[in-house]
Amino acid sequence: MDVDVFVAAHAAEWTRLGELIRRGGKLTGPEADELVTLYQRTATHLSIVRSVAPDPALLGRLSDLVARGRSAVSGAHNPAWREVTRFFTHRFPAAVYLSRRWWIPAALASIAVMVVIAVWVARDPLVRASLGTPAELSELTKPGGQAENYYSTGPAASFAARVWTNNAWVAATCLFLGVALGLPVIGALWLNSLNAGLIIGAMSAAGRGDVMIGLLLPHGLLELTAVFVAAGTGLRLGWTVIDPGRRSRTAALAEQGRSVVVMALGLTCVLLVSGVIEAFVTPSGWPTWLRVGIGALAEIAFLTYVFTLGRRAAKDGEVGDLDARDAGDALPEAA
């Protein structure tokens, strides 16, 4: 093949394709059709040159033109920062907001159980006696004891990483094991309420309940909210197994499962914030009102975020699922 003759025969088409690519989204309907046609032709030309007359200069020119034409025809993906921004301004808050009918009842029930256990332990000496010997209870509840020193063990940075990992594991258990009819989620909530109730009750019986509350609230408000959101999502996933609604069980679980992934990513960030508070604020020597105030501000900020951005995104049609191009295709189902 004579390269010069080939270039002379098709140079006008390549020039025209370059013009259409530069105009981008300002093309008319016929021009868009022309863009597609010229892109296909140029891709064929590139294939011919590669196989018959691999001229380096011509190959470079056509490869660049075809690459830019492909982007113009198929549409460029959004930059990564836009995807991240959309995740935190639309997808995640909408997912939390739409699942509120599950995680709010889970939160109320868990807190009620926690309070009942704490009051029971504080008022009944026999219950406290079953928890340990008087010496063990004294070691736990005395000033500078195990309960109080827990938050200052080791460097703050490593403690924050350990707390974050532990809390993320609890949240993941609630999220992903909810598919087992929600039973592991109920178990995780029970253990969480039991442990908190026991320690608060023991400290209250020793006359130091206010100290324990002052240590738990700075990080506990946001941390427990994240756990409750994860639990509510897991329970919703478990209920989907039982009652998928008008969709097939496979389609319903796929949709809810993708929402679980969105929750997991978002709650990881929330738990990171609570872990930092637990490591750096909770054990600090700051006044109790300041430490609790920081925790309260973090909690109010998160709830405001969910019930403003999340509600707005939900009204705009966001459901907390992946984009259609990422979620994959689904077969049509009979209504």
BELJO-V355245 format. One record per helix or strand of 2 or more residues. SS is the DSSP state (alpha for helix, beta for strand). FROM is the first residue (numbers start at 1). TO is the last residue. Records with the same first field share a line. If there is no record, write none. Layout:
SS=FROM-TO / FROM-TO
//
This chain:
alpha=3-26 / 29-52 / 56-74 / 80-98 / 100-123 / 125-131 / 134-141 / 146-152 / 156-179 / 183-205 / 209-242 / 249-280 / 288-315 / 324-327
//
